Amino acid sequence: MERKRKLYAAKVAVIMGVLPILIWAHEYGPDPGHSGVPNELGTCASAQCHVGTTNDPANKGSVSVAFPGGQTYIPGVKQHLVVTIADPAQHAWGFQLTTRLASDPAAVAGTFASTDQNTTMMCGSTDFNQQQEAPYASGQTQTCPASMPLQYIEQSRAGYNATKGNTGSQTYQFDWTPPDTNAGDLKIYVSGNAANGDVQRTGDHIYNTSYTLTPGSFGGPPEITSQGVVSAGAFGGFTAVAPGSWMEIYGSNLSATTRLWAGADFTGTQAPNSLDSVTVTIGGKAAFLDYISPTQVNAQVPSGVPEGAQQMTVSTPAGISSSFDIIVNAMEPGLLAPSSFLVGGKQYVVAQFLDGLTYVMPPNAIPGIPSRQAKPGEIIVIYGIGFGPVLDSGNQNISAGTIAGTANKLANSLSMNFGSSSATFKYSGLAPNFVGLYQFNVVVPSVANNDLVPLSFKLNGASGSQTLFTAVHN
């Protein structure tokens, strides 16, 4: 669905008056008005756009929108939407989407914002004689002039070029903020183009659908369940946390939407302190969020939170939760060992070989997961949280909420044993390109063949509290 962009290049006198000649360029998404809104210009399966039948069942494809809060909206609360265009036969992709009042399709409902260079916003006048692009620019707000109040979001030229050649399906992501007040039911109209990439009017498949969103609410102020805060469960699930470690918060009304963070939520290398108007504070400092839902929020403890009992709260537009007291320690280390790696009543640590695909466990220990025993001298990779300060290449502390670079090292002393044999480290620090995730590249020591080798560690001389196993075989 590349925009046959309308340029008024000349005027020609005809019997009925002077009419603009339309010159169409195949560079971007469609002109405004092609998302299937009643009484507008239809979809891209229309004159001077693409030849074909919208939703032709012979084409076997679709266009869909994923909503983080289901088909509801909270007035004024931003949602991150994902459009998917799918078609097994095609390999170039585009779309156009707009939102209107269900009671009045001519009335725009809310505003759009591109979250990367793959989408752009188009503005149109109500008679479609005027149009203007409001392209994505980092840190700038996309707005439409009063003379062109109709808003549409669609793929940009960069987005089309970046996704051209991808077969089967493609997604585009962006933000939508509903009206500030309850506007009743809203309609999302979206048209998708699964194209063949030849930049011609023929051979492309056009799909169209719409959604009705009903107004919702947070259901009241957030509430944290008694004993509802632990460090990340897959890393031990301790009742205390540490600066830089991840914690899980359980309760009710914690969010109106359910989603993970996205790249657009970051500011440079800094993780978000807010997702869809949900925030968490601990010790008076804003935590970093990677997941929100009505019953669970995952947050990273910020740097600089004092040790000892600290108060934590969750805030939404509906209010602030009661304070939850949690103990903050300087370190609260845990290695990745989820319940899915519990085999025969024994908890295996998650350890991978350098191929990134095979796990260190007895062969076929878990159906569907490739695994084998490690050999002495091999390097395996183990992950953790809560291991304390990490220094960058300039010996400066890496603050919580920061995407780690490739050059960093753990500030505290760490030792690890396989049974009674001491292991050595090829790397110990934060996992590059992650936030708050520690990575340990461990050289397997010489131990006797055993599918249940006890694995233990000490951080600054203090033993970890998990009971873990791994498998070694010469």
C-alpha positions in Angstrom: 0.0 0.0 0.0 2.5 2.6 -1.1 1.2 6.1 -1.1 0.3 7.3 -4.6 1.0 10.7 -3.2 -1.2 13.4 -4.6 0.7 16.3 -6.1 -1.2 19.2 -7.7 1.2 19.7 -10.6 -0.9 21.6 -13.1 -4.4 22.9 -13.8 -6.3 22.2 -17.0 -9.3 24.1 -18.1 -12.3 21.9 -19.0 -15.9 22.6 -19.6 -16.9 22.1 -15.9 -14.1 24.3 -14.6 -10.4 23.9 -13.7 -9.5 20.5 -12.2 -6.2 19.5 -10.7 -4.3 16.8 -12.5 -3.3 14.1 -10.0 0.2 12.7 -10.2 0.7 9.6 -8.1 4.1 8.5 -6.7 4.8 5.0 -5.4 6.8 5.9 -2.3 4.9 5.8 0.9 1.5 4.7 2.3 -1.9 5.8 0.9 -3.4 9.2 0.9 -5.8 10.0 3.7 -9.2 8.4 3.6 -8.3 4.8 2.6 -8.8 2.9 5.8 -12.5 1.9 5.3 -14.3 4.6 7.2 -17.9 4.9 5.9 -18.4 7.8 3.4 -14.7 8.3 2.9 -12.5 7.0 0.0 -12.9 3.3 0.7 -9.8 1.1 1.0 -6.8 0.8 -1.2 -8.7 -1.5 -3.4 -10.2 1.6 -5.2 -9.7 3.7 -8.3 -6.1 5.0 -8.8 -4.9 2.8 -5.9 -4.9 -1.0 -6.3 -6.9 -3.3 -8.6 -8.7 -6.1 -6.8 -11.3 -7.0 -4.3 -11.1 -6.2 -0.6 -11.0 -9.3 1.6 -11.1 -11.6 -1.4 -11.3 -15.1 0.2 -9.1 -16.5 -2.5 -6.1 -14.5 -1.1 -5.9 -16.3 2.3 -4.6 -13.3 4.2 -5.8 -10.8 6.8 -5.1 -7.5 8.7 -5.5 -7.3 12.5 -4.8 -5.0 15.4 -3.5 -6.1 18.8 -4.8 -4.0 21.7 -2.9 -4.2 25.1 -6.1 -3.7 27.1 -8.4 -5.9 24.9 -11.1 -4.0 23.0 -11.5 -1.4 25.7 -9.9 2.0 26.3 -9.3 4.2 29.3 -9.9 7.9 28.6 -6.6 9.7 28.1 -4.4 6.6 28.7 -2.0 5.8 25.9 -2.1 2.4 24.2 0.7 0.8 22.2 -1.0 -0.8 19.1 0.4 -3.5 16.8 -0.9 -3.9 13.3 -0.2 -7.3 11.6 -0.7 -7.8 7.8 -0.5 -11.5 6.9 -0.6 -13.3 3.6 1.3 -16.5 2.7 1.9 -15.4 -0.9 3.2 -11.9 -0.5 6.3 -10.1 0.7 5.8 -6.3 0.8 3.6 -4.7 3.4 1.6 -1.6 4.2 -1.5 -0.3 6.1 -3.6 2.7 7.1 -5.5 3.0 10.4 -7.7 5.6 11.9 -10.0 5.9 14.9 -13.5 7.5 15.0 -16.5 7.9 17.3 -18.8 5.0 16.8 -21.7 7.4 16.9 -20.1 9.7 14.3 -17.6 8.3 11.8 -16.6 11.8 10.7 -15.4 12.6 14.2 -11.7 11.7 15.0 -11.2 9.9 18.3 -7.8 10.4 19.9 -4.3 11.1 18.6 -1.6 9.0 17.0 2.2 9.0 17.6 4.8 7.1 15.6 7.2 5.2 17.8 9.8 4.6 15.2 10.7 5.6 11.6 8.6 2.8 10.2 5.3 4.7 10.5 4.1 8.2 9.7 1.0 10.2 10.3 -1.1 11.7 7.5 -3.5 14.7 8.0 -6.5 15.3 5.7 -9.2 17.9 5.3 -12.8 16.7 5.6 -13.2 17.1 1.8 -9.8 15.4 1.2 -8.7 18.3 -1.1 -5.9 19.0 1.3 -3.4 16.6 2.9 -0.2 16.9 4.9 2.3 14.4 6.3 3.4 14.7 9.9 6.5 12.4 9.9 8.1 10.7 12.8 11.0 12.7 14.5 12.4 11.5 17.8 11.3 13.8 20.7 8.8 15.8 18.6 5.0 15.7 18.7 3.2 14.8 15.5 0.2 17.2 15.0 -2.3 18.1 12.3 -3.3 21.7 11.4 -6.8 22.8 12.2 -7.7 22.9 8.5 -6.8 19.1 8.2 -8.3 17.5 11.3 -8.6 13.9 10.0 -5.7 11.8 11.3 -4.4 8.5 9.9 -1.3 6.5 10.7 0.4 4.2 8.1 3.7 2.8 7.0 6.4 5.3 6.0 8.8 5.0 3.1 11.5 3.8 5.5 9.0 1.2 7.0 8.0 -0.1 3.6 11.6 -0.4 2.5 12.7 -2.1 5.8 10.0 -4.7 5.6 9.9 -5.3 1.9 11.0 -8.9 1.2 9.7 -10.3 4.5 7.5 -13.2 3.6 4.3 -14.3 5.3 3.5 -11.4 7.5 4.7 -8.1 8.9 3.9 -5.9 11.9 3.9 -2.2 12.5 3.8 -0.5 15.9 2.7 2.9 17.2 0.9 4.7 20.0 -2.6 5.8 20.2 -4.0 8.1 22.9 -7.9 8.0 23.3 -9.9 11.1 24.0 -9.4 12.5 27.5 -13.0 11.9 28.5 -15.4 9.1 28.0 -16.5 9.4 24.4 -18.6 6.2 24.3 -17.8 3.4 21.9 -15.0 4.1 19.5 -14.3 2.4 16.1 -10.9 1.4 14.8 -10.7 1.2 11.0 -7.7 -0.4 9.3 -6.8 -1.4 5.8 -3.8 -3.6 5.1 -1.9 -4.2 1.9 -0.1 -7.5 1.4 1.8 -6.6 -1.8 4.0 -8.4 -4.3 6.6 -5.6 -4.2 6.5 -4.7 -7.9 5.1 -1.2 -7.2 2.3 -1.7 -9.6 -1.5 -1.4 -9.1 -2.1 -5.1 -9.8 -1.1 -8.3 -7.9 -1.5 -6.8 -4.4 -4.0 -8.2 -1.8 -6.1 -5.7 0.2 -7.6 -6.6 3.6 -9.9 -4.5 5.7 -11.4 -4.8 9.1 -12.7 -2.7 12.0 -13.0 -3.0 15.8 -15.3 -1.5 18.4 -13.6 -0.3 21.6 -15.8 0.3 24.7 -14.8 2.6 27.5 -13.3 1.0 30.6 -11.8 2.0 33.9 -9.1 1.0 36.2 -11.7 -0.4 38.6 -10.4 1.6 41.5 -7.0 2.4 43.0 -4.3 -0.2 42.8 -4.0 -2.7 45.6 -0.9 -4.8 46.4 -1.6 -8.2 47.8 -0.3 -9.2 51.2 3.1 -10.8 50.7 2.7 -9.8 47.0 6.2 -8.4 46.3 9.2 -10.7 45.6 12.3 -10.6 43.6 11.9 -12.2 40.2 10.5 -15.6 40.8 12.6 -17.4 38.1 15.7 -16.1 39.9 14.7 -17.4 43.4 11.7 -15.3 44.3 13.2 -13.8 47.5 11.2 -11.5 49.9 14.0 -9.0 49.8 15.4 -7.0 46.9 18.5 -5.0 46.0 19.2 -1.9 43.9 19.2 -3.0 40.3 17.4 -6.3 40.9 14.0 -7.1 39.3 10.9 -7.7 41.4 7.4 -8.9 40.8 4.4 -7.0 42.3 1.1 -8.8 42.6 -2.3 -7.3 43.3 -5.4 -5.9 41.7 -6.1 -2.8 39.6 -2.4 -2.5 39.0 -3.0 -1.5 35.3 -5.7 -1.3 32.7 -3.6 -2.8 30.0 -1.3 -5.8 29.7 2.0 -5.5 27.8 5.7 -5.7 27.9 7.9 -2.6 27.3 8.7 -1.8 23.7 11.7 -0.1 22.1 9.7 3.1 21.8 9.3 3.2 25.6 13.0 3.7 26.0 14.8 7.1 26.0 18.1 6.3 24.4 19.6 3.6 26.6 17.2 4.3 29.6 14.4 2.0 30.4 10.9 3.5 31.1 9.7 4.7 34.5 6.1 4.5 33.3 4.0 2.3 31.0 0.5 3.3 30.1 0.4 5.7 33.1 1.5 3.0 35.6 4.4 4.0 37.8 6.2 2.3 40.8 8.2 4.0 43.5 10.4 2.4 46.1 12.2 4.4 48.8 10.9 7.5 47.1 12.6 6.7 43.8 11.0 5.8 40.5 11.5 2.2 39.5 11.8 1.0 35.9 9.0 -1.1 34.4 9.2 -3.9 31.8 5.7 -5.5 32.2 2.3 -4.4 33.4 -1.1 -6.1 33.8 -4.1 -5.7 36.1 -2.6 -8.3 38.5 1.1 -8.2 38.0 3.8 -5.5 37.4 7.5 -6.2 37.0 9.8 -3.5 38.1 13.6 -2.9 38.5 14.7 -1.4 41.8 16.5 1.9 41.0 20.0 2.7 42.1 20.5 4.6 45.3 17.6 3.1 47.2 18.8 2.9 50.9 19.2 -0.4 52.6 16.6 -1.5 55.1 12.8 -1.4 55.2 11.5 0.8 52.4 8.0 1.7 51.3 6.9 0.8 47.8 3.7 2.1 46.0 2.0 1.5 42.6 0.3 4.5 41.0 -2.3 4.7 38.2 -4.7 7.4 37.1 -7.2 5.9 39.5 -5.0 6.5 42.5 -2.0 5.3 44.6 -1.8 2.0 46.4 -1.2 1.7 50.1 2.5 1.5 50.9 4.1 -1.9 50.9 7.1 -2.4 53.2 10.0 -4.4 51.7 13.5 -5.0 52.8 16.3 -3.7 50.5 19.7 -5.3 50.8 22.9 -4.2 49.1 22.8 -7.4 47.2 20.2 -10.1 46.8 21.7 -12.5 44.3 19.8 -15.3 42.5 20.6 -17.4 39.4 18.1 -18.1 36.7 16.3 -21.4 37.6 12.6 -21.4 36.8 10.2 -24.2 37.8 10.2 -25.4 34.2 13.8 -26.6 34.9 12.7 -28.7 37.9 13.4 -32.3 36.8 12.7 -35.3 39.1 12.3 -33.0 42.1 15.8 -31.4 41.4 16.1 -27.7 40.4 18.6 -27.3 37.5 20.2 -23.9 36.9 19.6 -22.5 33.4 22.9 -22.9 31.7 23.5 -22.7 28.0 26.3 -23.6 25.7 27.8 -21.0 23.5 25.6 -22.1 20.6 22.8 -20.3 22.4 20.5 -23.3 21.7 21.5 -26.2 23.8 21.1 -26.4 27.6 23.2 -28.1 30.2 21.1 -31.0 31.6 20.9 -34.7 31.0 19.8 -35.4 27.4 16.0 -35.3 26.9 15.5 -34.1 30.5 12.8 -31.8 29.3 10.8 -32.7 26.2 11.4 -30.3 23.3 14.5 -28.6 24.9 17.8 -29.7 23.4 20.2 -30.6 26.2 23.4 -32.5 27.1 25.9 -32.7 29.9 28.8 -30.2 29.9 32.3 -31.4 29.6 35.2 -30.1 31.8 36.8 -27.2 30.1 33.7 -26.1 28.2 32.3 -22.6 28.6 28.7 -22.3 29.7 26.6 -19.2 30.2 24.5 -18.7 33.4 22.3 -15.7 34.2 21.4 -13.9 37.4 20.0 -10.8 39.1 20.8 -8.9 42.2 24.6 -9.3 42.1 25.3 -5.7 43.0 27.3 -2.9 41.3 28.8 -3.3 37.9 31.5 -1.0 36.4 31.8 0.1 32.9 35.1 0.4 30.9 35.8 3.7 32.7 35.3 2.1 36.1 32.0 4.0 36.6 29.0 2.4 38.1 26.3 1.4 35.6 23.0 2.7 37.0 19.8 0.6 37.1 17.5 1.1 34.1 20.4 1.3 31.7 20.9 -1.0 28.7 24.3 -2.5 29.4 27.2 -2.1 26.9 29.6 -4.8 25.9 32.4 -3.7 28.3 31.6 -4.1 32.0 32.6 -6.1 35.0 31.1 -7.2 38.3 32.4 -5.0 41.2 32.1 -7.6 43.9 34.0 -10.8 44.3 32.2 -13.9 43.0 33.1 -17.6 43.2 31.3 -20.6 41.9 31.6 -24.3 42.6 30.6 -27.5 40.8 30.4 -29.8 43.8 33.7 -29.1 45.6 35.5 -28.0 42.4 36.0 -24.3 41.9 35.1 -22.8 38.5 36.7 -19.9 36.7 35.0 -17.1 34.8 35.6 -15.8 31.3 33.1 -13.1 31.9 31.1 -11.8 34.9 29.0 -8.6 34.5 25.8 -7.4 33.0 24.5 -9.1 29.9 25.2 -6.8 26.9 22.1 -5.2 25.5 20.0 -6.1 28.5 18.8 -4.2 31.6 19.6 -5.6 35.0 20.5 -9.1 33.8 23.8 -10.5 34.9 25.8 -12.9 32.7 28.5 -15.3 33.8 30.5 -17.2 31.3 31.8 -20.1 33.3 34.6 -22.6 32.6 33.4 -26.0 33.7 35.9 -27.5 36.2 37.1 -31.1 36.3 34.5 -33.2 38.2 33.4 -36.8 38.0 30.6 -37.7 35.6 27.3 -36.8 37.3 23.9 -35.7 36.2 23.3 -34.1 39.6 26.3 -31.9 40.2 25.5 -29.4 43.0 26.1 -25.9 41.8 26.8 -23.1 44.4 28.2 -19.6 44.5 29.5 -17.0 47.0 29.2 -13.3 46.5 31.6 -11.3 48.7 32.0 -14.4 50.7 28.3 -14.9 51.4 26.7 -18.1 50.1 23.8 -18.0 47.7 20.6 -19.5 49.2 19.4 -21.5 46.2 19.8 -25.3 45.9 20.8 -25.9 42.3 22.2 -28.6 40.1 23.8 -29.1 36.7 25.1 -32.0 34.7 28.7 -32.9 33.7 30.1 -35.8 31.7 33.6 -36.2 30.2 
